[in-house]
Amino acid sequence: MASAAEQLAANMNIGAFQKATELHKRIWFTLIALVIYRVGTFIPIPGINVTAYAHAFEGQSQGILGMFNMFSGGAVQRMAIFALNVMPYISASIIVQLLQTTYPPWDKLRKEGGEAGRKQLNQYTRYLTVLLAVFQSFGIAVGLSNSPGIVDQPGLFFIMSTVVTLTGGTIFLMWLGEQMTARGVGNGISLIIFAGIVARLPTALWQILQEARLDSSKTFTIFGLLILSVVIILAIVFMERAQRRLLVVYPKRQVGNRIMGGENSFLPLKINVSGVIPPIFASSLLLLPATAVGFLKPQNLPSWLQWLPVWAGQLTHGKPAYMVLYGVLIIFFCFFYTSVVFNPDDTAENLRKYGGNLPGIRPGKRTAEYIDYVLTRLTLIGAFYIATVCLVPEFLAGPSGSYMFGGTSILIVVSVTMDTVAQIQSQLLAHQYEGLIKKSKLRGARR
């Protein structure tokens, strides 16, 4: 028999959505915030020659700058005030998560601090975001200042203004993302990245169609890539919704004259716990050498370093070395990041604390070992699933493939869409519950 929540979810329709005025406000707030973000991606930083920079960017569009340009919605290509996007915040969040498992004071703050501890760790993340943004913007400012013809008046003033502008843009996006999470629908930071990718999608699709028109030999490959994208989307939806549910049994206990507990629940374990972090990390590491070498002139290198451009050229899209290392790094980061965000010992301890246990398994260490056993095998499946999703489009597209139809971008778009839709459904479900509660109170008052 379906539960009350399932019955409410099945009865949700357009009429229920029209009555959810609070949800309307949240959606409008999210849309306005995304429009503000998109406007900022078209405002260039002061003192830069936009035409010269765009010409210089074309030579690096297949490197790490191209990937960051995809996440920022073209802001890197235009060197806009939001060129850094929220990448410093994501890096800071990952670093803080790593330190929570290795730095005892932060681990204690996470476990015992409660809501105050969580706020304190979020504050540390913000501070680290500012430091990373200052460091990255300083490197960008120095690189632009040393590039001939790109900056109108290179020097200390340009470097300082660029650092302030790019760092301020990242801080504003961090604040905007937090406001979207609190007052809108979905995760604000994820939606900002999602908006950047989707905004570039029409341009990328038009470029692909133009390639097919100019070169008829690519028509079949491009058509196959589009069909494959649809298949990948269906696979991502299936795998992201799949989970292994471990039965948890709570024993009955007597509290006064009442018998409490005795109900069963489930511990859901996702196949892909690490999300989209592994492919982002893997591609960033692989594209970094090629990007760095791209800024060097081969004729200026000493004879004993002439091999460096050739070696770095093998770590670009479509090359066998890139694909092999890309897959290996994705699998490694899947296991590594899963071990960071999910601790079987903590889960087993929480089950023991509240009286729950897995049938046939002793509480404590044995429960933790069993959860780790199941999670390891799920992560193995998830790692190969992520590697397949990211490598198949790379294999078909080759060196000239578009980031927009790559596995990483599709994975981000589908995952964020599913998460946002789930939160909208939760808001509608809460509205339905509020309606039932009000009706029951009115009936009680009439009686």
Number of C-alpha atoms within 10 A of each C-alpha: 5 8 8 10 13 11 11 15 15 11 13 14 10 8 9 14 17 11 13 16 12 13 20 15 14 19 18 13 17 23 15 12 19 21 12 13 23 20 11 17 23 19 15 20 20 15 16 22 17 17 12 13 18 15 12 16 17 12 13 17 17 20 23 21 19 22 22 21 24 26 29 29 27 23 24 26 26 23 25 25 24 31 30 26 32 25 20 25 24 17 16 23 19 17 13 19 19 16 15 20 17 12 11 11 11 20 17 13 17 20 12 12 15 10 11 12 17 16 13 15 20 15 12 14 22 19 14 19 24 19 15 18 27 21 15 16 23 20 14 18 23 18 12 19 20 13 14 10 16 20 20 13 13 19 13 12 11 21 21 14 16 24 23 16 21 26 28 18 23 25 21 16 24 24 15 20 25 15 17 25 18 13 17 24 25 24 18 25 22 20 23 24 22 24 19 23 23 18 17 18 18 12 12 16 15 11 13 18 16 11 15 17 12 11 10 10 11 15 16 11 14 18 14 14 20 15 11 17 19 12 12 21 18 12 13 21 14 11 17 18 12 14 16 14 12 15 14 17 18 19 13 12 12 9 9 7 6 8 10 13 15 11 11 12 12 12 15 12 18 19 23 23 22 22 18 18 17 26 26 15 15 19 24 17 15 23 23 17 19 23 22 14 16 16 13 11 9 16 8 9 13 9 9 7 11 13 12 14 18 13 14 19 18 16 25 24 25 19 15 14 15 20 23 12 15 26 21 15 20 26 23 15 19 25 19 13 18 18 19 16 14 15 14 18 17 13 16 22 17 13 21 17 12 9 16 22 21 21 13 7 13 13 18 18 14 14 23 20 15 16 20 17 12 13 23 16 12 18 22 16 16 23 26 16 18 25 23 16 24 24 22 17 24 24 15 15 20 14 13 10 19 21 24 20 21 19 25 23 23 23 23 21 20 18 20 18 16 16 16 18 13 14 16 19 16 13 18 23 21 15 19 21 15 12 11 12 12 12 12 12 11 11 10 9 8 7 6
